[in-house]
């Protein structure tokens, strides 16, 4: 089963990933994918919370 939590709540060090991308002069688009423990339609309040948490984390890393 997959588990893609809100950005900053999982095991991936996004600050390090973004640093590698910057050093490699990456200029392409980025996207956010959040999935909810295999749920097809999670409650909207859970989606909104995860999106807000992801936005806040990415904003703190200089993205918005």
C-alpha positions in Angstrom: 0.0 0.0 0.0 1.3 3.5 -0.8 1.7 6.3 1.7 2.5 9.8 0.4 1.9 12.1 3.4 2.0 15.9 3.4 5.3 17.4 2.4 7.5 17.4 5.5 5.6 14.7 7.3 7.3 11.7 5.6 10.9 10.4 5.3 12.1 12.5 2.4 14.5 15.4 3.1 13.0 18.0 0.7 15.5 20.6 1.7 18.3 18.3 0.5 16.3 17.3 -2.7 15.8 21.0 -3.6 19.5 21.7 -2.9 20.5 18.9 -5.4 18.1 20.3 -7.9 19.4 23.8 -7.5 23.1 22.6 -7.8 22.1 20.8 -11.0 20.5 24.0 -12.3 17.0 22.4 -12.6 14.6 24.9 -14.1 11.6 22.6 -14.7 8.2 22.4 -13.0 7.5 20.8 -9.6 4.3 19.2 -8.5 3.0 17.9 -5.2 1.4 14.4 -4.8 -0.4 13.4 -1.7 -2.1 10.1 -1.3 -3.9 8.9 1.8 -3.0 5.3 2.8 -4.6 3.9 -0.3 -8.0 5.7 0.3 -9.7 6.6 -3.0 -11.7 9.5 -1.5 -10.4 10.8 1.9 -12.4 13.3 3.9 -12.1 16.8 2.5 -10.8 18.2 5.8 -7.9 15.7 5.7 -7.1 16.8 2.1 -7.2 20.5 3.1 -5.0 19.9 6.1 -2.4 18.0 4.1 -2.3 20.6 1.4 -1.9 23.4 3.9 0.9 21.5 5.7 2.6 20.9 2.3 2.2 24.5 1.2 3.6 25.8 4.6 6.6 23.4 4.4 7.5 24.2 0.8 7.0 28.0 1.5 9.5 27.7 4.3 12.0 26.2 1.8 11.5 29.2 -0.5 8.9 27.8 -2.8 5.3 28.9 -3.2 
